[in-house]
Amino acid sequence: MANIKSAKKRILVNQTKAARNQMIKSKVKTMIKKVDAAVAAGDKELAKTNLVAAVSEIDKACTKGIYHKNTAARKVSRLAKATNTIA
């Protein structure tokens, strides 16, 4: 355990940031699962609406520095590709 006041504060700040990052990552994963479920069900309209929401969440996570821009782009690309494959 840290003894210095600034080190104690760093620990608290890092815990807060880690919790925030974890919450945002979890939200992104949930949105991705919703799109995947709609694609698996073959519901094109639901998949498209969920895709828009998922892309929005991924972009927010990217701008906040939780995902690297290439990682965000890869996730969006895969979701869009899966949505477009529905007949």
C-alpha positions in Angstrom: 0.0 0.0 0.0 1.2 3.5 -0.8 2.3 5.8 1.9 2.6 9.1 -0.1 -0.5 11.1 -0.5 -0.1 11.6 -4.3 0.4 7.8 -4.7 -2.8 7.1 -2.8 -4.6 9.6 -5.0 -3.2 7.9 -8.1 -4.5 4.6 -7.0 -8.0 6.0 -6.5 -7.9 7.8 -9.9 -6.7 4.7 -11.6 -9.5 2.6 -10.1 -12.1 5.2 -11.2 -10.7 5.2 -14.8 -10.5 1.4 -14.9 -14.2 1.1 -13.8 -15.2 3.7 -16.5 -13.2 1.9 -19.2 -14.7 -1.5 -18.2 -18.2 -0.1 -18.3 -17.8 1.4 -21.8 -16.2 -1.8 -23.1 -19.0 -3.8 -21.7 -21.6 -1.6 -23.4 -19.7 -2.0 -26.7 -19.7 -5.8 -26.4 -23.4 -5.8 -25.6 -24.2 -3.7 -28.7 -22.1 -6.0 -30.8 -24.0 -9.0 -29.4 -27.3 -7.4 -30.3 -26.2 -6.9 -33.9 -24.9 -10.5 -34.1 -28.1 -11.8 -32.7 -30.2 -9.9 -35.3 -27.9 -11.2 -38.1 -28.3 -14.8 -36.8 -32.0 -14.4 -36.7 -32.0 -13.0 -40.3 -33.8 -9.7 -39.3 -32.2 -7.1 -41.6 -34.1 -4.1 -40.2 -33.3 -4.9 -36.6 -29.6 -5.6 -37.6 -29.4 -2.2 -39.3 -30.8 -0.2 -36.4 -28.6 -2.1 -34.0 -25.6 -1.5 -36.3 -26.1 2.3 -36.1 -26.2 2.1 -32.3 -23.2 -0.1 -32.1 -21.1 2.0 -34.4 -22.0 5.1 -32.3 -20.9 3.3 -29.1 -17.7 2.1 -30.8 -16.9 5.6 -32.0 -17.4 7.1 -28.6 -15.1 4.5 -27.1 -12.5 5.3 -29.7 -12.7 9.0 -29.1 -12.3 8.4 -25.3 -9.2 6.4 -25.9 -10.6 3.0 -24.8 -10.1 1.5 -28.3 -7.4 2.2 -30.8 -8.7 3.7 -34.0 -7.8 0.7 -36.0 -9.5 -1.7 -33.5 -12.6 0.5 -33.7 -12.5 0.5 -37.5 -12.1 -3.3 -37.6 -15.0 -3.9 -35.3 -17.2 -1.6 -37.3 -16.1 -3.2 -40.6 -16.9 -6.7 -39.3 -20.3 -5.7 -38.1 -21.2 -3.9 -41.3 -20.0 -6.9 -43.4 -22.1 -9.3 -41.3 -25.2 -7.0 -41.6 -24.8 -6.7 -45.4 -24.6 -10.5 -45.8 -28.3 -10.9 -44.8 -30.4 -11.7 -47.9 
